[in-house]
Amino acid sequence: MMHAMSEADRIWERAVTAGGGAAPGKGDRHLSAALELHSLAMSVGVPAAVQKLSDTQLDDAESGLRWLGLPVAAAVVAKVRRKVADGALDDPERAERLQRRSKRNYAEAVEDDSALLSAFRSRLRTDPDAFAKI
């Protein structure tokens, strides 16, 4: 027997599959941006995510992570952005060190998808009006 998806599940799904929806609330935008970065960070690493996303997307992701109560994760992204801008990926040794450190530091800030889900659920409880209605 299948259970109906909860409101939180539907908001999460909308953020993952539809960028927050056609008329996203502030929370939808923050969640969607954080999830976009998180997905890349977990699959290809933070430095590659920084290279792939635009400055606007990265600004939005950092803001989203902070809004969700994950400021350490946002700080990791900001630091990697600065290092990439300073040429860290031009030198294979520096690039490898950056990859290792950022992977460790990001994983300490956001252990896995469930940590991000928990941060979202907490924010949904405290600020439900930040999300567009389902």
C-alpha positions in Angstrom: 0.0 0.0 0.0 1.4 3.4 -1.0 1.2 6.3 1.4 0.4 9.8 0.2 3.4 12.1 0.2 3.5 14.6 3.0 3.5 18.3 2.3 7.3 18.4 3.2 7.9 15.6 0.7 6.0 17.4 -2.0 7.9 20.7 -1.4 11.2 18.8 -1.4 10.3 17.0 -4.6 9.2 20.3 -6.2 12.6 21.8 -5.3 14.5 18.9 -6.8 12.5 18.4 -10.0 11.0 21.9 -10.8 13.5 24.4 -9.3 11.0 25.3 -6.6 8.0 25.5 -8.9 6.4 28.1 -11.2 5.8 30.6 -8.4 8.4 29.7 -5.7 8.4 31.3 -2.3 11.6 32.4 -0.6 12.1 29.0 1.0 11.5 27.2 -2.3 14.2 29.3 -4.0 16.7 28.8 -1.1 16.0 25.0 -0.9 16.2 24.5 -4.7 19.5 26.4 -4.9 21.0 24.5 -2.0 19.9 21.2 -3.4 21.4 22.0 -6.9 24.8 22.7 -5.3 24.6 19.8 -2.9 23.8 17.3 -5.7 26.8 18.4 -7.6 29.1 18.6 -4.6 28.2 15.0 -3.6 28.6 13.6 -7.1 31.6 15.5 -8.5 33.0 17.5 -5.5 32.7 21.1 -4.4 35.5 22.4 -6.8 33.8 21.0 -9.8 30.4 22.3 -8.6 31.9 25.7 -8.3 33.2 25.5 -11.8 29.9 24.3 -13.2 27.5 26.7 -11.6 27.3 30.4 -12.4 28.2 33.1 -9.8 24.5 33.8 -9.4 23.8 30.2 -8.8 26.6 29.9 -6.3 25.5 33.1 -4.5 22.0 31.6 -4.3 23.3 28.3 -3.1 25.4 29.9 -0.3 22.4 32.0 0.7 20.2 29.0 0.7 22.6 26.9 2.8 22.8 29.8 5.4 19.0 30.2 5.4 18.6 26.5 6.0 20.9 26.8 9.1 24.0 25.3 7.4 26.4 28.3 7.6 29.5 26.0 7.7 28.5 24.4 4.4 28.0 27.9 2.9 31.5 28.9 4.2 33.1 25.8 2.6 31.5 26.8 -0.7 32.7 30.4 -0.4 36.2 29.3 0.5 36.4 27.0 -2.5 35.1 29.7 -4.7 38.0 32.0 -3.6 40.6 29.3 -4.0 39.3 28.5 -7.5 39.3 32.2 -8.4 42.9 32.3 -7.2 43.9 29.5 -9.6 44.0 26.5 -7.3 42.8 24.3 -10.1 45.6 25.3 -12.4 48.1 23.4 -10.3 47.4 19.6 -10.0 48.8 19.4 -6.5 46.8 22.4 -5.2 43.7 21.0 -7.0 44.0 17.7 -5.4 44.5 19.2 -1.9 41.5 21.5 -2.5 39.4 18.5 -3.6 40.3 16.5 -0.5 39.9 19.3 2.0 36.6 20.6 0.5 35.2 17.0 0.4 36.1 16.5 4.1 34.9 20.0 5.2 31.7 19.8 3.2 30.9 16.3 4.5 31.5 17.6 8.1 28.9 20.4 7.5 26.4 18.3 5.5 27.0 14.6 6.3 24.5 13.4 3.7 21.1 14.1 2.1 19.3 13.4 5.4 21.2 16.3 7.1 19.9 18.7 4.4 16.4 17.1 4.6 16.5 17.6 8.4 17.5 21.3 8.0 14.7 21.8 5.5 12.1 20.2 7.7 13.2 22.3 10.6 12.9 25.5 8.6 9.5 24.4 7.2 8.3 24.0 10.8 9.5 27.4 11.8 8.7 29.4 8.6 6.0 27.5 6.6 4.9 30.7 4.8 8.3 30.9 3.1 7.2 28.0 0.8 4.6 28.2 -1.9 1.5 26.3 -1.1 1.1 22.8 -2.5 
